[in-house]
Every structure is written in structure tokens, then in C-alpha cells.
């Protein structure tokens, strides 16, 4: 193991990647996820989440207080009407916290492209490994940032070659050398 690479990726997480390798599998590209609060267009979603959450909280609060105008809930509607807003509040809170969760989780995440698959490895207290074999790689999309980092995503194909439902994709967030990664992923998909 190269000392500078082990230090850059974190020796412990790099060793975990090595343990995940299959016989005959070799790493062609790897990168640690960079810690960025807002990268690759995520600020627009976060800004949208502010009025969404504010309106959801307002609506749920107003529904609660209006159904209890006499001080006691009168029927089932007085319970269900405010409860209807709770999923919208949860969605808003999720959208608001997502950039922060990604930021704090980035230092525990690495991505790798091998001659067989694409890997995402997250290691903190336990290890979470997600991988996509070459035959499931679909259309590749790249969003480059100004400073040589970027986000790369690709659609997942089903077993019969059909694309899975909308939204099924694998994302490599905020990584180094996205152009090289894109080329390697396309080559991997062609080899399947």
C-alpha cells in the first residue's frame, strides 16, 4: 500500500476496501468524498426546503389550534387534520438536514472503480458497502465543480437490461478526477 495514498484515504478505510476485493479484482480509481456543505446543485434543493418546512409547520400548527378552538378536541377530524401535516414537516426537515448529514459523513466515505464493479464504502462504527456490477451500469451523468471535483451518477439497469423505476441511481458525490471516473465507468459498462 502506498503511504501517501493510505494517508490521503485514511489507512483504516483503505484497508477495509482491500478486504472487500474479490479474487482477481483490482482497483482502477478511488477517491474520498470531499466534505462540502453545498456542492453540485444541492443548494437549490436546500433553499426550496426552507419555505416548504416553514409552510408545513405553519399549516400543521394552525390545523392543531383551529381544531381545538374550544380547548378540547371534539372528534376524529380534530386529530387527523393536524396529523396530515406531519409527513410534510418530516420531508422538510429531511431536506434541510441532508447537506449536513452528507457533509459529516463524507470523511468516512470512499468510492472505488474496479475492473468488475463500482463501490461505495462507508466506515465509521461499522462498515457499509454498496456496489454495482458492470452489467447494471446505465447512462452516466457528470456534474463538475470549478475546482476539479464533481459528482457522478448513473442509472441502474434491471436484471433483464431494463432500467429500474425512476430515481434508481448510484451517485458518487464530490469526488476527484470525475472525467477519468466517468471514462472508467463507461468502459466497465461496455465490457459487461
N, C-alpha and C positions, 0 to 999 in steps of 0.2 A: 504494500500500500504506500503510495506516495505521501510523504509527510505533509506537504503543503495542501494537498487535496483533502487529507484526513482532517487537518486543522480547519480548512475552509468549510467543510461539510459537517464537522463535528465527528470526531473519531467514533463515538458510540453509535451514532445514527448510521455512519458509513459501514461499520461492522454489521449492523442489522441488515443493511442492504445486501452485503456479501452473503449473509446467511440465507437470504431469500432466493439467491441464484439457483437455477436448476442445472443439472449436468449439461454441459455444452453451451450454456448461456453465457454471454459476455456483454458487459455494459458498453454501449456506444456513445452515450451522452448522459450527463447528470447535472443537476442544478438544485441548489437550495432555493426554497421560495423566499423571495425578498420581503422584508417587513415594510409594507406600505399601508397606510390607512385608507387612502382612496387612490386606486390605480385602475387603469383600463376601463374607464367609464362608470365606475361604481358610485361616483359622487352624485350622478343624476338620480339613481335609484334611492340614494340616501336622502337627497333633498325632497324627493317625492314622498318619502316616508314621514317627513315632519308634518305636513298638513294632513296626511292620511291618519296618523296616530292622534293628532290633536282633534280632528273631527270625530274620530271613533270614540275617544274619551269623552268629548262633549256630548255626543249622541247617547252614549251609554249612561252617562251621569244624568242627563236630562230625562231619559226614559225612566231611570230609577226614581228620581224625585217627583216627576209628574204622576207616576202610578201610585205614589204614596202621599198624595197631596193632603189626605185627611189624617196622616200619621200611621196608618196600618195598611198593609197590602190587602186588597179586597178579594182578589180572585187569582186564578191561574195566570191570567194575562199579565198581572202585575209582576209576576216572577219571570215569565217568558220574554216579555218585551225588553227589559234591560239585558237579559241573558243573551239575546240575539246579537248585541253589540260586542260581546266578549271575544268571539273569534276574530273580529276585525281589529280589536285592540291588540290581540296576540300577534296577528300578522304585522301590524305596525311596529310593535316592539321588536319582532324578529328582523324586520328590515332595518331598523335603527341600529341594532346590535351586530348585524352581520359583518360590517367592515372591522369592527373592534375584535370580534372573535377570530376573523381571518388574520388580522394583524398580530395578535398574541399567539396564534397557532403557527404562524409562518416559521418561526425559528425551530420548530420541531418537525418540519415537513421538508422532504426532498422528493424530487422526481427523477426518474431514470428511463432511458430508452435502451432496450437491449436488442439483440438480434432475434428475439421471439415475442416481445411484448412491451407495453408501456406501463410503468409502475409509479404509484404514489405511495410513499411510506411516511407515516406519522408516528413518531415515537416520543412519548412523554413518560407516563407511568406504565403504560402498556404499549403494544405495537399494533397499529392498524395498517394493513397493506391492501391496496386495491390495485388490480392490474387488468389490462385489456389485451387479449391476444391479437395477433396480427389480422386474423380473419374477421374481427369485429370492428375494425377501424373504418370509419366512413369519411365523409367530407371534412377537411381540415380548415379551420379558420384561425387567423392570427390577428392580434391587436398589439402593435408595437408602441412602446412608450418612447419618449425622446431620448432616454439615456441608455439605450442598448438592452433594456429589459422589456419584457412583454408577456402577454397572456396568450396561450394557445389552447384551442379547444377542437374537439372533433366529435361528430355524431357517432353513435354506436349502432352497428348493424345487428339485426337479429340472427338467429341460427341459420335461417334459410336465405340470408343475404338481404332481407328486407330491413328497412330502418325501423327501430323501435319507436314507440309513441313520442310525440313532440316533447322536447325537454330532456330526452335521454342523451346525455353527452358526457364526455370526460374532459376536465379542464385542468390545465397546468397553469396555475396563477403565478404571475410575476416571477418569471424565470430568466436566466441568462441565455444569450445566443438563440433567440427564438427562431431565426431563419434556419439555422442548422438543425434545430429540433424539428421544425416543420418538414424539412427535406428528409430527415431520417424516418419520421413517421410515415410520410408518403411512400418512401422506399419499402418500409416494413409492410405497409398495406398491399403494395404491388406484389411482394414476394409471397403473399398468402395464397 
